[in-house]
Amino acid sequence: MAPTRDAEATKARIFAAATAEFAAHGIAGARIDRIAREAKANKQLIYAYFGDKAELFRQVVQHAMLDLAAAVPPDPENPDGYLDRLMAYHAERPELLRLMLWEGLEYGSGGFEVQREQERREYYAAKAAAFAAAQEKGAIERYLPPEHLVFIISALAGWPIAVSQFRNLLVGETEEDAAQLRESLRTAVRRLTGTDGS
């Protein structure tokens, strides 16, 4: 049993180190040597467990997305609360947003292999289905297609964290500024979903 536990602990350290490395440096700039050093693991072990650097990055992004899905399930009947929870998640764990920005910069929209694209489609389709069900029930309005709602709410939740320098320049840097922006975003989401009581 001990070897299995040791292997799992080593993999977890590698994953944590790889997440930080890729979030900070992207795919091209990340270095397996640094990941190995931070994880206190043999570099060859990383290749044995995860394959090449691109595959390690793919698994890191997938793991981060699954973590978000588990931590913040869609809540279309309380869309501004869902926005709040997404914003709080990204503020505490900005790595996923950074990973996705790096992925977009380095791979672009055509860089997904077939398996990864299918995984992503299923991930977002499940969120859209939850919003579609809420629209069918009449809990939220049908102003927009459910897929667009998922995209817009995700963008509103992530963008202030992903480009905090732009947010600070435009909106301000104080806690009061951040609270006012959050309330504006909540208002926008309520209006988009028809849950603002109007």
N, C-alpha and C positions, 0 to 999 in steps of 0.2 A: 504493500500500500504506500509506503513512504516514497518510493521513486515516482509514483503517479502524482502524489501531492507536490513533490518537489518540481516535477515537470509543469504542473498547472501553475504553481507559484512563479516559476521562471517565465512562463508564457504571459502571465498577468503583468509582471514587471516589464517585459519587452513591450507589451501592448501599451502600457502607460507611458513608457519612454518614447515609443514611436508616435503616439498621439501628440505629445508635447513637441517632438522634433518636427513632425510634418506641419503642425499648426504654426510653428514659428518660421519654418524655412521652405515650405512647399515640397513638392515631389523632387524637383531638380536639385534644390538646395539641401535637402535632408541628407544626412550621412549615417550609414549603417554603423560605422565606427563609434559615432557619438551615442547612438541608440544602445549599442552593446555596452559601452562604458557606463552609461546612466543606469541601465538595467542590471549591471553586474553580471552580464551573460557573454558567452563566447559568440563571436560574430558568425561562425559557421553554424552555430545552433539556431540563430535567427533564420538563416537560409533554409535550414532543415525543417524548421517549424512552419515557416510562412512563404517560402519560395523567394522570388526576387523582390526588389524594393517596390515595384509597381503593385505587386500582389499584396504586400504588406500594407501599402497605402489603401488599397481597395478594402481590405478587411477592417482597417482602422475606421474608415468612413462608414462602412456598413454597421459596425459595432456602435458607433456614435449615433447613427440614425435610429437604430433599434433601441438604444438607451433613451433617446428622446421620446420615441413612440410609447415606451413603457411608462416613463415618468409623467408625460403630459398627453394622455389620450384625448382625442377630439371631443369637444363638448359643444355641439352646435346649438343646443338650446340655451346655453349661457355663453354667447360668443365673446362678449367683452371680458368675462372671467377667463375664458380660454386664452384670449390675447394676453391677459395679465400673467397667467401661468407660463406661457411661452416666453414672454419677456423676462420673467424671473429666472427661468431655466437658462436662457442664453446669457443673461448677466452673470450667473454663477459659473456657467460652463461655456465660455465663448469659443472653445476649441472647434465645435462642430461647424459654426459659421465660418471660421478661418479655413478649416479643411475644405469646405464647399467652395469658398472663394478661390483657394489655390487650385482646386480641381477644375473649376471653370476657366481660370487663367491658363492652366497648363495643358488641359485636354480639350477645352471648348465643348460645344454641344455635340460634336461628332465623335468624341473620344470614348464613349461607353462601349464595352463589349456587350454582346447579346445578352448574356446571363445577367450582368449588372443592370442593364437597361430594364429587363423584365422585373428584377427585384425592385427597382425604383418605381416602376409603373404600379406594381402591386401595393407598395408602401403608400403612395399618394392616392391611389384608387380607393383604398380602404377609408382614408380620411374624407374623400369626396363623397363616398357612399353614405357616411354618417350625416353629412350635411344634406344630401339628397333626401334621406329618410326624414330629417327634421322638416324639410320643405314639404314633403308629402303629407306630414302630420299637420301642417299649418303652424308649426312652432316658430318658424322663421319665414320671411317672405321669399318670393321667387324672383327678386329683382335681377339677380345674377345667377349664372350657372354655378352649381356647387363646386366644380373644379376651379372656377375663378375665385370663389370665396376662399377656398383653401389657399390658393396662391396669394391673394391679397392679404389675408390675415397673417400668413407666414412671413410675407415681406414686411408688413407693418411691425411685426414682433421682432424680426431679426435686424432690419436695416439700422435702427438707432444704435444697436450694439456693434454691428459690423463696421459702421462708419462713424464712430463716436466723435472723431475730430470734426466732421461736417455738422453733426448734431450740436456740438458745443459752440461752434462758430455761429450757427444760425439761430439756435434756440436758447443757448446759455448753458452754463456749467454747474449751476447750483442745484441742490436737491429740490428746491421749489420749481426751478425750470423743468427738471426731469418729471416731477409730479404733474405739472401742467401739460407737458407733452403727452404723458401717459393718458391723462384724462381726455385730451383731444383725440388720441388714437382710439380710446374706448368709445367715444361719441361717434367717430367715423364708422366703427364696426357695428355699433347698434343701428345706425342709420342704414348701412348696407344690408343688414339682415332684417330690418323692420322691427327691431326689439326695443326701440326708443320710446314706445308708447304713443307715437304720433299716428 
